[in-house]
Amino acid sequence: MKEAYPSVPYIGLGDGAADNWTYLKPMTDHQTLDFYHASEYVGKAAAVMFKGAKKKAEREAWLESQLHQLKHKQGAAGRLLSLLEESISTTILKNAQDATTMLATITYFENQKERMKYSQSVARNWPIGSGVTEAACKTLIKHRLCKSGSRWKNDGALSVLSIRGLRLTPGRWQEFWRNIDQYGCPTLPA
């Protein structure tokens, strides 16, 4: 694909696990942390910082503002990290779980902030979430290959998934048959 489309940027999306980036880095031009995963951490920190039913409106407003900035403002991840670090000293942490949550969020942002350049990705119309890919894996692959009693070898699974991909992608099934009509079907080796 890279030979056919050398100028197309290759984006790697992941959830923050170190193995993702080790795998994706040599194959992609840009790596982006899945926005949903980042927002989960911000949500957990907000729940600690604005604890209780009385602060629900304040918590929701803060969370919405921070996520909007994270998605649309350059440098927002660094600013949010500073805010989280500052808040850990000013927020009354009621228990060890609150401290663990805040420290986990800070560590996550420290480790991932270089992959949180969402405003640049949004401006370029690049993906910032892996939900579409995850849903495709579930719909295209898992639903077909994990049927009760199914056992697959690589060649058989690849063939079935190739056909399934053609069938589930609008217009591709018809395009496939037009190509068969036009060029014929080569004989497969036995």
Buried (B, 14 or more C-beta within 10 A) or exposed (E): EEEEEEEEEEBBBBBBEEEBBEEBEEEBEBBBBBBEBBBBBBBBBBBBBBBEEEBEEEBEEBBEEBBEBBBEEEEBBEBBBEBBEEBBEEBEBEEEEBBEBBEEBBEBBEEBBEBBBBBEBBEEEBBBBBEEEBEEEEEBBEEBBEEEEEEBEEEEBEEBBEEBBBEBEEEEBEEBEEEEEEEEEEEEEE
